[in-house]
Amino acid sequence: MNEQTKLTAKDFATDQEVRWCPGCGDYAVLKAVQRALPEIGTRPENTVFISGIGCSSRFPYYMETYGFHTIHGRAPTIATGVKLANPALDVWIITGDGDALSIGGNHTMHVLRRNLDCQILLFNNEIYGLTKGQYSPTSRVGTRSPSTPFGSLDRPASPCAFALGSGARFVARGIDVSKYLPDVLKAAHDHKGAAFVEIFQNCIVYNDDVFAPFTAKENADKQIWLKAGEPMLFANGTKGLTLDRDALALKVVDVVDGDWEAAGVIVHEPRNKAVAHMLVDMPFGVFPMALGVIFEDPRPTYESAVVEQNAAVSAGKTPDLQALVGKGQSWMVEKEPRAT
């Protein structure tokens, strides 16, 4: 493909029939990704989508790029191998709350702490959809499902808190049907390193409208979209977040006549990890749902360190396969002469 060819969303769509339940939020995420990639400047031949197991893991089939549909929870390991083999590739990991935080929790943690240059899109619907509605690591206390008929007793995991605790250098949130989701995806792609994006995704069959208290149109005032350098305002600018320095906690304040400074509303600084922790831990209802780029503080990537180390180790040396094979303890096996 000519590098100058201007691409569109259609250039990233395959001829495969998209097979999710009608009304599933995955459709909206797929379209958002396909719209964002041409604007980013990504080329299909330089892009790889890697998934594990789950409804979201069908994603690679629908992207006109390279792709791997791997095994449950292990997408980060395949992604690491791909990126180390060819650091120039643009790697996206597609996963779900069960795939990434249950069987794949250990792998998700390590890809984040290593800071592999990739985008991790975690579709969070707070349920196991592919295997018929069992409760997942993010399901709320009291969730009734085939595996918890009397209600779940587990305290749910917070994907963004998990990412921050694992050392992620980019943490963001989006909503499947939000018009702002492509902007979040572009910001994740611009970040050099592991970019973690939790996407609230509606499972219309097994957990319908679980996020409606803040995703429904009539509840848009319960969302706070964070932008670097801008005040933390929501509810059409009539409310904001301030920092109670005595309690070392966030609190909601009213904003009168748009004067957010007088109300003490703080400005979003993505490098402030302490505030990022507060934002992802805000109890919804008393507080709005924090969305957009919550935390970003870049550092050198894992694959760049590996490439640099390999170059330093091999500098001035001539490759010698025989010497490598014979290194350490070795034995020469010779054929015994036949007795006559």
N, C-alpha and C positions, 0 to 999 in steps of 0.2 A: 504493500500500500504506500502510495506517495506520501511523504511526510507533510506535504503542504495541503493534503486533502482535508477539507473541513468536515469533521464527523458530526453525526447527530445521535440521538438516543437509539434510533433504529439500527445503527451500526453496531450496537452492543447487545442487540436482541437476537436470539437464535431462532431457528425454525421449529423448536420443540414446543409441544403443547404444555402450557403452564398448568400444573396440576396441584393446586391448593384448593381448599374448600371455598366455595363462593362467599365473598365478603371477608376473607382472611386478610389481616393486616400485612401479610408478606407481599401481596401484590403491590401495595403502596410503596413499600421499601424497595422492591425491585425497580419500580419506575423511577423512584428518587435517585437510585444509584445510576441507572441508565441515563438519566438526565444530567447528573453531576459529572460523569466521566468525560464527556466531550468538552465541558466547560473547564475542567481541570487541565485538559490537554493530553490525557492518557491515550495510549495507542493499544488496540486490542492485542497485537502481537507481543507487547511488552508487559502484559497484565495477567495475573494468575489469581483465581478465586479458589480458596481451599475451605472445605467444610467437613464437619464431623458427621453425626447422625441426629436426625430430627426433622421436623417439617422444614425449618429454615435451610437445612443442609441440601435441599434440592437446588439451591441457588446456582451453583456452577453450571448446571444443565441449561439454564436460561440466559447465560452471559456468553456473548460471542468473543470469548477470550480463552486462554488456557485455564484448566481447572482440575481439581482433585476432589472427589467425594470419598473421604477417608473413613476411619473407624471412630467409634464413639469416644469423644473427648480428646482425640489425638491430633486434631487439625494443627495446633501450634507446633507439634514436633515435625510434621511434614513441611509446614511453612518455614521453619528454621532451616531445614535441609535445602529447600528451594532457594532461600535467600543467601545461604552460604555458598551454594553452587553457582549462583548468578546474582550478585548484589544489585545489578542494574534493573532487575525485574520489580514490578510494582505488585506487591503481595497484599491480598485482602483475605482475612479470616472471617468466615460466616459461621456463627454458632448460636446456640440457644441457652436459656437459663439452666436447663438440665445438663446439656452437653458440656457447657463451659464450667459450671460450678459444682457439679456432682462428680461423675466419673472423671471429668476433665479438669477438676479444680487445681490439681497439682501442676498440670501442664500450662494452664492459663497463668498461674502464679509465676512460673519460671519464664515464660515468654515476656511477661511484663517486667520482671526484675532485670532480665538480661537486656531489655530495651532493643529488641529486634525491630528494624524499620518495617513496620506493617500496619495495616488498619484492621482493628478487631471490632466487628459489628456484632454485638450480643443482642439478639431478639428476645426480649423478656415479656412473656405472656403469663408468667406465674403458674404454669401448668405443664405437664407432659402431654403434648398434643398428638404426636405420632403414635404413641402407644396407648391412646384412648383415655386420657384424662386423669392419670395419677398425679398426686401432688408433687411439686418440685422444690428445690432448695429455696426458691423465692416465694413460694405460696404462703399466704397469710395464715396466722393462727386461726383455727376454726374452719379452714377450707375443707369442704366435704368432697371426697373423690372416691373412686373404686378402691384405692389403697388406704384411705382415711375416712371410712363411712360415718364415723362419729365426730369428725372434725380433726384437722391437723393440730398437733400439740407442739410442733417445732417452731422455734422463732426463725423467721425468714432471714436469709442472707441478703445484704445490700450489694448489688454488683459494683456500684461505684465506690463504696467503702472498701470492698474487697480489693479493687484495683488500686486505690490509693495506698492501702496497707501493703500491697505487693510491690510497691515502688514504681507504679506507672507514672510516666512524665506527662501524659495527656489523658484527661478524663472528661468525657462529655456525655450529655443526654439528649435524646430527641424523641419525637412521637411519630409513629408510622405514617399518619396522614397529614402531618404538619407541613405547611409550605416552607418552613424554615429548615427542614431536615436536609435538603441538598447543601445548604450553607454549612451545616455541622459536618457533613461528609467532606466538603472541600477543606474545611479547617483541619480535619483529621489528616487528610492527605498532605496538606502543606507542612504538617509537623514531621520532623525527621526523628523517627523513633517509633516505639510502640504507642499507637493511638487507640485508646479504648473508648468505644461509643456504646452506651446502653440505649436501646431503642424500645420504647414501650409499644408493644405489638399486640393487637387484640386477637384473641382466639375466639372466634364467633361461635364455635361448637361447645367447647369445654369450659370457657371462662369469660363469657361474653360480657363486655362493658365493665370489667373489673377496674379499668382506669377512667371510667366515665366521670367520676367526681372532679377530674381536672382536664380530661381530654374533650369532653362534650362541648359543643359551641357555647352553650349557655354558661359553662364553667371556665371560660377562657381567662377570667380574672383570677383564677387560682394558679395560673402559670407565671413564672418569672423567667424571662429569657435573658440570660446574662451576656453582656458584651464588654470586652476589655476597655477600661477607661471610662465607662459610663455608669451612672448611678443605678443602684439595684432597686428599680421601681417595678411595680405591677399594678393590676386593677386600673388600667388606663392612667397610670401615674398618680393615682390618689393614695397609694400606699407604698411603703418602701421598707427596706431592711436596714437596721442600724446595729452597731456593736455595743452591747452593754459591757463596758470594760470592767465593772465591778464583778459581774457574774461570769465574765469571759464567755458570753453567749450572744447569739443573734436575737433580735426581737423586732416585731412588726410595729411600725409607726405610721400615723396618718400624715399625708402631705397636703398642705393647704395652699391653694392657688399656685401649684407647681413649684413652690419654693422647697425643693428637696434638701438644700443645704441647711436651711433653718430647722428642718425636721431631723437633721443629723444622719440622713441616709448616706451610707458608705458607697464608694466607687469600687467597681469590680476590678480586682488585680489578680489575674489568673495565676501568678507565681506564688500567691499567698496560700500555702498548703494548709495552714491552721484554719483559715476561713473556708477553704474547700471542704475540709472534713465537716465543718459546721453545716455547710450548704447541703451536703448529701445526707446528713443525719437529721435534718429538720423534720419534725413530725408533721405530716400533712394534715391539714385541717386548721390547726393553729397557724401554720405557715403555708406558703404556696409551694408548688413543686418546682425545684430548680432545674432549669433546662439550658441548653447551649453548652459552650465550653466552660467547664467549671474550674479546671486546673490545667496549666501548661507551663512546664519548666524544662526545656530541652537539655539533653546532655548527649555525648557521643554514643553512637549506636553500637550494638553488639557485633554486627558483621563487619563494620569498619575497623573495629579493634582486632578481629580475627585476621582480616586481610593485612593489616599493618604488622601484626605479630608474625604471620607467615612470611611476609616479605623480609622482615628483619632476620628471621632464622635461616632463610635460604640465601641471603645475600652472599655473594662470592663463592657459592658452592656449586659444584657440577653434579647434576642428578646421577645417581648410581644405584640402579634397582638391585643389582646383585649384592652390593654392600649392605643395602637395607635389609634384604632377605636373610643375609648371613649374620646380621647383628645379634649380639648376645649369645646365649647358649645354642649351639648347633652341632649336629652330628652328620658325619658322612657314612652312609650305608653302602657297603660294597658287597658284591655277590661272592659268596663262598665258593671256592673251587670244588668241583664234583669229585667225590672219591672214586678212584678207579680200581 
